[in-house]
């Protein structure tokens, strides 16, 4: 701001350090005469609009290559639609068909099969909070292949009643489901050489269809941990989730969200044997979609710069090969922003992490002469997203979800899939569940709310009462309808659960 005599001449101000262009060197000013004095407000900037726009339009080779890859993917492979039900159908296990599709760029495409079956199990068996968490924990066993869980869940839905499960409630419910999953896994391995390599399109494939081996070390998982460790695992998870919700449910600050996301990831990791960040990030997405974590969690993900995809891209694109964590985060945030700007969409960091992974699998390489180059790897046909016939197609986002009917018409809902949770004899919102959980801990005269080995929720807290959980949408019933399927289900339950 300047003050001068009214007789002083006033001319347009210039800032040559701001820009060398004559049209951009001039700066904005306001002049007002009051009495004998002139008051002038002069604005100076360090960058002119043309320089700022020029920098914003510059895209590094890595970002340009990902843009090219994203643009090369068909629209129906970028999002969840009923077209998922039109994929290649096969029956790795007789009487239990599954539909396989190329991996979708929407991360929920892979998770929806699991989430939808969890919703069915909750409805049929009226699961309490511990039982729901124990079922979700089953995801950690074979996260690379949801066929095993899908068949096991369908066997429960087809062959068992609430009365049949009365001897394995609580955390034992998910454990028994895991025993069936493990039984199915071993059954497929024994007959894989001949019976499980032919699909309906007459091509050979490593069935059951699965995701990438980086999700887990398949050969190491051949037995379940004992039930005592499983129960501890589920109790710790319940405590971690509820305490996280108590502190971060209404968080709106982005830096706080990022640090809280990493915190809950690290908190769950010690209790999840053979599970890395990738598996747990998917599980956090599942927990968020159900409503066991705040909706904002679904927007976040960590991108491992030391993992295979980013190691490859750092070798191909030296411009992103940096050790500084802040610069690494900035690379991913910038890529997300550019993708949203170019394709007029609302991708989150979680979407970007999934896109990077798929770009790596597709063999995206460094651009040559300004054109992004993709050397398509030999496609491994068993890398697939799975969905079972007649499943309800659900797409979940960070602000709500949509459920598709079989004609492709979507009904949109806000918030999580489950709004009210069974607790203390009734159905309550998550905020009330947290209050009652903390009250339970206080009644045990504990000094703080940290988890201690052996902590278990009381029967009073877990009491689900007489009210039945309901959803805002209808789930079509999966009924394979043939006698052979029911007989196959009964043989497995008799062998594994009631032997």
Secondary structure as a PSIPRED ss2 file (coil, helix, strand):
# PSIPRED VFORMAT (PSIPRED V4.0)

   1 X C   1.000  0.000  0.000
   2 X E   0.000  0.000  1.000
   3 X E   0.000  0.000  1.000
   4 X E   0.000  0.000  1.000
   5 X E   0.000  0.000  1.000
   6 X C   1.000  0.000  0.000
   7 X C   1.000  0.000  0.000
   8 X C   1.000  0.000  0.000
   9 X C   1.000  0.000  0.000
  10 X C   1.000  0.000  0.000
  11 X C   1.000  0.000  0.000
  12 X C   1.000  0.000  0.000
  13 X C   1.000  0.000  0.000
  14 X E   0.000  0.000  1.000
  15 X C   1.000  0.000  0.000
  16 X C   1.000  0.000  0.000
  17 X C   1.000  0.000  0.000
  18 X C   1.000  0.000  0.000
  19 X C   1.000  0.000  0.000
  20 X C   1.000  0.000  0.000
  21 X C   1.000  0.000  0.000
  22 X H   0.000  1.000  0.000
  23 X H   0.000  1.000  0.000
  24 X H   0.000  1.000  0.000
  25 X H   0.000  1.000  0.000
  26 X E   0.000  0.000  1.000
  27 X C   1.000  0.000  0.000
  28 X C   1.000  0.000  0.000
  29 X E   0.000  0.000  1.000
  30 X E   0.000  0.000  1.000
  31 X E   0.000  0.000  1.000
  32 X E   0.000  0.000  1.000
  33 X E   0.000  0.000  1.000
  34 X E   0.000  0.000  1.000
  35 X C   1.000  0.000  0.000
  36 X C   1.000  0.000  0.000
  37 X E   0.000  0.000  1.000
  38 X E   0.000  0.000  1.000
  39 X E   0.000  0.000  1.000
  40 X E   0.000  0.000  1.000
  41 X E   0.000  0.000  1.000
  42 X E   0.000  0.000  1.000
  43 X C   1.000  0.000  0.000
  44 X C   1.000  0.000  0.000
  45 X C   1.000  0.000  0.000
  46 X C   1.000  0.000  0.000
  47 X C   1.000  0.000  0.000
  48 X C   1.000  0.000  0.000
  49 X H   0.000  1.000  0.000
  50 X H   0.000  1.000  0.000
  51 X H   0.000  1.000  0.000
  52 X H   0.000  1.000  0.000
  53 X H   0.000  1.000  0.000
  54 X H   0.000  1.000  0.000
  55 X H   0.000  1.000  0.000
  56 X H   0.000  1.000  0.000
  57 X H   0.000  1.000  0.000
  58 X C   1.000  0.000  0.000
  59 X C   1.000  0.000  0.000
  60 X C   1.000  0.000  0.000
  61 X H   0.000  1.000  0.000
  62 X H   0.000  1.000  0.000
  63 X H   0.000  1.000  0.000
  64 X H   0.000  1.000  0.000
  65 X H   0.000  1.000  0.000
  66 X H   0.000  1.000  0.000
  67 X H   0.000  1.000  0.000
  68 X H   0.000  1.000  0.000
  69 X H   0.000  1.000  0.000
  70 X H   0.000  1.000  0.000
  71 X H   0.000  1.000  0.000
  72 X H   0.000  1.000  0.000
  73 X C   1.000  0.000  0.000
  74 X C   1.000  0.000  0.000
  75 X H   0.000  1.000  0.000
  76 X H   0.000  1.000  0.000
  77 X H   0.000  1.000  0.000
  78 X C   1.000  0.000  0.000
  79 X C   1.000  0.000  0.000
  80 X C   1.000  0.000  0.000
  81 X C   1.000  0.000  0.000
  82 X H   0.000  1.000  0.000
  83 X H   0.000  1.000  0.000
  84 X H   0.000  1.000  0.000
  85 X H   0.000  1.000  0.000
  86 X H   0.000  1.000  0.000
  87 X C   1.000  0.000  0.000
  88 X E   0.000  0.000  1.000
  89 X E   0.000  0.000  1.000
  90 X E   0.000  0.000  1.000
  91 X E   0.000  0.000  1.000
  92 X E   0.000  0.000  1.000
  93 X E   0.000  0.000  1.000
  94 X C   1.000  0.000  0.000
  95 X C   1.000  0.000  0.000
  96 X E   0.000  0.000  1.000
  97 X E   0.000  0.000  1.000
  98 X E   0.000  0.000  1.000
  99 X E   0.000  0.000  1.000
 100 X E   0.000  0.000  1.000
 101 X E   0.000  0.000  1.000
 102 X E   0.000  0.000  1.000
 103 X C   1.000  0.000  0.000
 104 X C   1.000  0.000  0.000
 105 X C   1.000  0.000  0.000
 106 X C   1.000  0.000  0.000
 107 X C   1.000  0.000  0.000
 108 X H   0.000  1.000  0.000
 109 X H   0.000  1.000  0.000
 110 X H   0.000  1.000  0.000
 111 X H   0.000  1.000  0.000
 112 X H   0.000  1.000  0.000
 113 X H   0.000  1.000  0.000
 114 X H   0.000  1.000  0.000
 115 X H   0.000  1.000  0.000
 116 X H   0.000  1.000  0.000
 117 X H   0.000  1.000  0.000
 118 X H   0.000  1.000  0.000
 119 X H   0.000  1.000  0.000
 120 X H   0.000  1.000  0.000
 121 X H   0.000  1.000  0.000
 122 X H   0.000  1.000  0.000
 123 X H   0.000  1.000  0.000
 124 X H   0.000  1.000  0.000
 125 X H   0.000  1.000  0.000
 126 X C   1.000  0.000  0.000
 127 X C   1.000  0.000  0.000
 128 X C   1.000  0.000  0.000
 129 X H   0.000  1.000  0.000
 130 X H   0.000  1.000  0.000
 131 X H   0.000  1.000  0.000
 132 X H   0.000  1.000  0.000
 133 X H   0.000  1.000  0.000
 134 X H   0.000  1.000  0.000
 135 X H   0.000  1.000  0.000
 136 X H   0.000  1.000  0.000
 137 X H   0.000  1.000  0.000
 138 X H   0.000  1.000  0.000
 139 X H   0.000  1.000  0.000
 140 X H   0.000  1.000  0.000
 141 X C   1.000  0.000  0.000
 142 X C   1.000  0.000  0.000
 143 X C   1.000  0.000  0.000
 144 X C   1.000  0.000  0.000
 145 X C   1.000  0.000  0.000
 146 X C   1.000  0.000  0.000
 147 X H   0.000  1.000  0.000
 148 X H   0.000  1.000  0.000
 149 X H   0.000  1.000  0.000
 150 X H   0.000  1.000  0.000
 151 X H   0.000  1.000  0.000
 152 X H   0.000  1.000  0.000
 153 X H   0.000  1.000  0.000
 154 X H   0.000  1.000  0.000
 155 X H   0.000  1.000  0.000
 156 X H   0.000  1.000  0.000
 157 X H   0.000  1.000  0.000
 158 X H   0.000  1.000  0.000
 159 X H   0.000  1.000  0.000
 160 X C   1.000  0.000  0.000
 161 X C   1.000  0.000  0.000
 162 X C   1.000  0.000  0.000
 163 X H   0.000  1.000  0.000
 164 X H   0.000  1.000  0.000
 165 X H   0.000  1.000  0.000
 166 X C   1.000  0.000  0.000
 167 X C   1.000  0.000  0.000
 168 X C   1.000  0.000  0.000
 169 X C   1.000  0.000  0.000
 170 X C   1.000  0.000  0.000
 171 X H   0.000  1.000  0.000
 172 X H   0.000  1.000  0.000
 173 X H   0.000  1.000  0.000
 174 X H   0.000  1.000  0.000
 175 X H   0.000  1.000  0.000
 176 X H   0.000  1.000  0.000
 177 X H   0.000  1.000  0.000
 178 X H   0.000  1.000  0.000
 179 X H   0.000  1.000  0.000
 180 X H   0.000  1.000  0.000
 181 X H   0.000  1.000  0.000
 182 X H   0.000  1.000  0.000
 183 X H   0.000  1.000  0.000
 184 X H   0.000  1.000  0.000
 185 X H   0.000  1.000  0.000
 186 X H   0.000  1.000  0.000
 187 X H   0.000  1.000  0.000
 188 X H   0.000  1.000  0.000
 189 X H   0.000  1.000  0.000
 190 X H   0.000  1.000  0.000
 191 X H   0.000  1.000  0.000
 192 X H   0.000  1.000  0.000
 193 X H   0.000  1.000  0.000
 194 X H   0.000  1.000  0.000
 195 X H   0.000  1.000  0.000
 196 X C   1.000  0.000  0.000
 197 X C   1.000  0.000  0.000
 198 X E   0.000  0.000  1.000
 199 X C   1.000  0.000  0.000
 200 X C   1.000  0.000  0.000
 201 X C   1.000  0.000  0.000
 202 X C   1.000  0.000  0.000
 203 X C   1.000  0.000  0.000
 204 X E   0.000  0.000  1.000
 205 X C   1.000  0.000  0.000
 206 X C   1.000  0.000  0.000
 207 X C   1.000  0.000  0.000
 208 X C   1.000  0.000  0.000
 209 X C   1.000  0.000  0.000
 210 X E   0.000  0.000  1.000
 211 X C   1.000  0.000  0.000
 212 X C   1.000  0.000  0.000
 213 X H   0.000  1.000  0.000
 214 X H   0.000  1.000  0.000
 215 X H   0.000  1.000  0.000
 216 X C   1.000  0.000  0.000
 217 X C   1.000  0.000  0.000
 218 X H   0.000  1.000  0.000
 219 X H   0.000  1.000  0.000
 220 X H   0.000  1.000  0.000
 221 X C   1.000  0.000  0.000
 222 X C   1.000  0.000  0.000
 223 X C   1.000  0.000  0.000
 224 X C   1.000  0.000  0.000
 225 X C   1.000  0.000  0.000
 226 X C   1.000  0.000  0.000
 227 X H   0.000  1.000  0.000
 228 X H   0.000  1.000  0.000
 229 X H   0.000  1.000  0.000
 230 X H   0.000  1.000  0.000
 231 X H   0.000  1.000  0.000
 232 X H   0.000  1.000  0.000
 233 X H   0.000  1.000  0.000
 234 X H   0.000  1.000  0.000
 235 X H   0.000  1.000  0.000
 236 X H   0.000  1.000  0.000
 237 X H   0.000  1.000  0.000
 238 X H   0.000  1.000  0.000
 239 X H   0.000  1.000  0.000
 240 X H   0.000  1.000  0.000
 241 X H   0.000  1.000  0.000
 242 X H   0.000  1.000  0.000
 243 X H   0.000  1.000  0.000
 244 X H   0.000  1.000  0.000
 245 X H   0.000  1.000  0.000
 246 X H   0.000  1.000  0.000
 247 X H   0.000  1.000  0.000
 248 X H   0.000  1.000  0.000
 249 X C   1.000  0.000  0.000
 250 X C   1.000  0.000  0.000
 251 X C   1.000  0.000  0.000
 252 X C   1.000  0.000  0.000
 253 X C   1.000  0.000  0.000
 254 X H   0.000  1.000  0.000
 255 X H   0.000  1.000  0.000
 256 X H   0.000  1.000  0.000
 257 X H   0.000  1.000  0.000
 258 X H   0.000  1.000  0.000
 259 X H   0.000  1.000  0.000
 260 X H   0.000  1.000  0.000
 261 X H   0.000  1.000  0.000
 262 X H   0.000  1.000  0.000
 263 X H   0.000  1.000  0.000
 264 X H   0.000  1.000  0.000
 265 X H   0.000  1.000  0.000
 266 X H   0.000  1.000  0.000
 267 X H   0.000  1.000  0.000
 268 X H   0.000  1.000  0.000
 269 X H   0.000  1.000  0.000
 270 X C   1.000  0.000  0.000
 271 X C   1.000  0.000  0.000
 272 X C   1.000  0.000  0.000
 273 X C   1.000  0.000  0.000
 274 X C   1.000  0.000  0.000
 275 X C   1.000  0.000  0.000
 276 X C   1.000  0.000  0.000
 277 X H   0.000  1.000  0.000
 278 X H   0.000  1.000  0.000
 279 X H   0.000  1.000  0.000
 280 X H   0.000  1.000  0.000
 281 X H   0.000  1.000  0.000
 282 X H   0.000  1.000  0.000
 283 X H   0.000  1.000  0.000
 284 X H   0.000  1.000  0.000
 285 X H   0.000  1.000  0.000
 286 X H   0.000  1.000  0.000
 287 X H   0.000  1.000  0.000
 288 X H   0.000  1.000  0.000
 289 X H   0.000  1.000  0.000
 290 X H   0.000  1.000  0.000
 291 X C   1.000  0.000  0.000
 292 X C   1.000  0.000  0.000
 293 X C   1.000  0.000  0.000
 294 X C   1.000  0.000  0.000
 295 X H   0.000  1.000  0.000
 296 X H   0.000  1.000  0.000
 297 X H   0.000  1.000  0.000
 298 X H   0.000  1.000  0.000
 299 X H   0.000  1.000  0.000
 300 X C   1.000  0.000  0.000
 301 X C   1.000  0.000  0.000
 302 X C   1.000  0.000  0.000
 303 X C   1.000  0.000  0.000
 304 X C   1.000  0.000  0.000
 305 X C   1.000  0.000  0.000
 306 X C   1.000  0.000  0.000
 307 X C   1.000  0.000  0.000
 308 X H   0.000  1.000  0.000
 309 X H   0.000  1.000  0.000
 310 X H   0.000  1.000  0.000
 311 X H   0.000  1.000  0.000
 312 X H   0.000  1.000  0.000
 313 X H   0.000  1.000  0.000
 314 X H   0.000  1.000  0.000
 315 X H   0.000  1.000  0.000
 316 X H   0.000  1.000  0.000
 317 X C   1.000  0.000  0.000
 318 X H   0.000  1.000  0.000
 319 X H   0.000  1.000  0.000
 320 X H   0.000  1.000  0.000
 321 X C   1.000  0.000  0.000
 322 X C   1.000  0.000  0.000
 323 X C   1.000  0.000  0.000
 324 X C   1.000  0.000  0.000
 325 X H   0.000  1.000  0.000
 326 X H   0.000  1.000  0.000
 327 X H   0.000  1.000  0.000
 328 X H   0.000  1.000  0.000
 329 X H   0.000  1.000  0.000
 330 X H   0.000  1.000  0.000
 331 X H   0.000  1.000  0.000
 332 X H   0.000  1.000  0.000
 333 X H   0.000  1.000  0.000
 334 X H   0.000  1.000  0.000
 335 X H   0.000  1.000  0.000
 336 X H   0.000  1.000  0.000
 337 X H   0.000  1.000  0.000
 338 X H   0.000  1.000  0.000
 339 X H   0.000  1.000  0.000
 340 X H   0.000  1.000  0.000
 341 X H   0.000  1.000  0.000
 342 X H   0.000  1.000  0.000
 343 X H   0.000  1.000  0.000
 344 X C   1.000  0.000  0.000
 345 X C   1.000  0.000  0.000
 346 X C   1.000  0.000  0.000
 347 X C   1.000  0.000  0.000
 348 X C   1.000  0.000  0.000
 349 X H   0.000  1.000  0.000
 350 X H   0.000  1.000  0.000
 351 X H   0.000  1.000  0.000
 352 X H   0.000  1.000  0.000
 353 X H   0.000  1.000  0.000
 354 X H   0.000  1.000  0.000
 355 X H   0.000  1.000  0.000
 356 X H   0.000  1.000  0.000
 357 X H   0.000  1.000  0.000
 358 X H   0.000  1.000  0.000
 359 X H   0.000  1.000  0.000
 360 X H   0.000  1.000  0.000
 361 X H   0.000  1.000  0.000
 362 X H   0.000  1.000  0.000
 363 X C   1.000  0.000  0.000
 364 X E   0.000  0.000  1.000
 365 X E   0.000  0.000  1.000
 366 X E   0.000  0.000  1.000
 367 X E   0.000  0.000  1.000
 368 X E   0.000  0.000  1.000
 369 X C   1.000  0.000  0.000
 370 X C   1.000  0.000  0.000
 371 X E   0.000  0.000  1.000
 372 X E   0.000  0.000  1.000
 373 X E   0.000  0.000  1.000
 374 X E   0.000  0.000  1.000
 375 X C   1.000  0.000  0.000
 376 X C   1.000  0.000  0.000
 377 X C   1.000  0.000  0.000
 378 X C   1.000  0.000  0.000
 379 X C   1.000  0.000  0.000
 380 X C   1.000  0.000  0.000
 381 X C   1.000  0.000  0.000
 382 X C   1.000  0.000  0.000
 383 X E   0.000  0.000  1.000
 384 X E   0.000  0.000  1.000
 385 X E   0.000  0.000  1.000
 386 X E   0.000  0.000  1.000
 387 X E   0.000  0.000  1.000
 388 X C   1.000  0.000  0.000
 389 X C   1.000  0.000  0.000
 390 X C   1.000  0.000  0.000
 391 X C   1.000  0.000  0.000
 392 X C   1.000  0.000  0.000
 393 X E   0.000  0.000  1.000
 394 X E   0.000  0.000  1.000
 395 X E   0.000  0.000  1.000
 396 X E   0.000  0.000  1.000
 397 X E   0.000  0.000  1.000
 398 X C   1.000  0.000  0.000
 399 X C   1.000  0.000  0.000
 400 X E   0.000  0.000  1.000
 401 X E   0.000  0.000  1.000
 402 X E   0.000  0.000  1.000
 403 X E   0.000  0.000  1.000
 404 X E   0.000  0.000  1.000
 405 X C   1.000  0.000  0.000
 406 X C   1.000  0.000  0.000
 407 X C   1.000  0.000  0.000
 408 X C   1.000  0.000  0.000
 409 X C   1.000  0.000  0.000
 410 X E   0.000  0.000  1.000
 411 X E   0.000  0.000  1.000
 412 X E   0.000  0.000  1.000
 413 X E   0.000  0.000  1.000
 414 X E   0.000  0.000  1.000
 415 X C   1.000  0.000  0.000
 416 X C   1.000  0.000  0.000
 417 X C   1.000  0.000  0.000
 418 X C   1.000  0.000  0.000
 419 X C   1.000  0.000  0.000
 420 X C   1.000  0.000  0.000
 421 X E   0.000  0.000  1.000
 422 X E   0.000  0.000  1.000
 423 X E   0.000  0.000  1.000
 424 X C   1.000  0.000  0.000
 425 X C   1.000  0.000  0.000
 426 X E   0.000  0.000  1.000
 427 X E   0.000  0.000  1.000
 428 X E   0.000  0.000  1.000
 429 X C   1.000  0.000  0.000
 430 X H   0.000  1.000  0.000
 431 X H   0.000  1.000  0.000
 432 X H   0.000  1.000  0.000
 433 X H   0.000  1.000  0.000
 434 X H   0.000  1.000  0.000
 435 X H   0.000  1.000  0.000
 436 X H   0.000  1.000  0.000
 437 X H   0.000  1.000  0.000
 438 X H   0.000  1.000  0.000
 439 X H   0.000  1.000  0.000
 440 X H   0.000  1.000  0.000
 441 X H   0.000  1.000  0.000
 442 X H   0.000  1.000  0.000
 443 X H   0.000  1.000  0.000
 444 X C   1.000  0.000  0.000
 445 X C   1.000  0.000  0.000
 446 X C   1.000  0.000  0.000
 447 X C   1.000  0.000  0.000
 448 X C   1.000  0.000  0.000
 449 X C   1.000  0.000  0.000
 450 X C   1.000  0.000  0.000
 451 X C   1.000  0.000  0.000
 452 X C   1.000  0.000  0.000
 453 X C   1.000  0.000  0.000
 454 X C   1.000  0.000  0.000
 455 X C   1.000  0.000  0.000
 456 X C   1.000  0.000  0.000
 457 X C   1.000  0.000  0.000
 458 X C   1.000  0.000  0.000
 459 X H   0.000  1.000  0.000
 460 X H   0.000  1.000  0.000
 461 X H   0.000  1.000  0.000
 462 X H   0.000  1.000  0.000
 463 X C   1.000  0.000  0.000
 464 X C   1.000  0.000  0.000
 465 X C   1.000  0.000  0.000
 466 X C   1.000  0.000  0.000
 467 X C   1.000  0.000  0.000
 468 X C   1.000  0.000  0.000
 469 X C   1.000  0.000  0.000
 470 X C   1.000  0.000  0.000
 471 X C   1.000  0.000  0.000
 472 X C   1.000  0.000  0.000
 473 X C   1.000  0.000  0.000
 474 X C   1.000  0.000  0.000
 475 X C   1.000  0.000  0.000
 476 X C   1.000  0.000  0.000
 477 X C   1.000  0.000  0.000
 478 X C   1.000  0.000  0.000
 479 X C   1.000  0.000  0.000
 480 X C   1.000  0.000  0.000
 481 X C   1.000  0.000  0.000
 482 X C   1.000  0.000  0.000
 483 X H   0.000  1.000  0.000
 484 X H   0.000  1.000  0.000
 485 X H   0.000  1.000  0.000
 486 X H   0.000  1.000  0.000
 487 X H   0.000  1.000  0.000
 488 X H   0.000  1.000  0.000
 489 X H   0.000  1.000  0.000
 490 X H   0.000  1.000  0.000
 491 X H   0.000  1.000  0.000
 492 X H   0.000  1.000  0.000
 493 X H   0.000  1.000  0.000
 494 X H   0.000  1.000  0.000
 495 X H   0.000  1.000  0.000
 496 X H   0.000  1.000  0.000
 497 X C   1.000  0.000  0.000
 498 X C   1.000  0.000  0.000
 499 X C   1.000  0.000  0.000
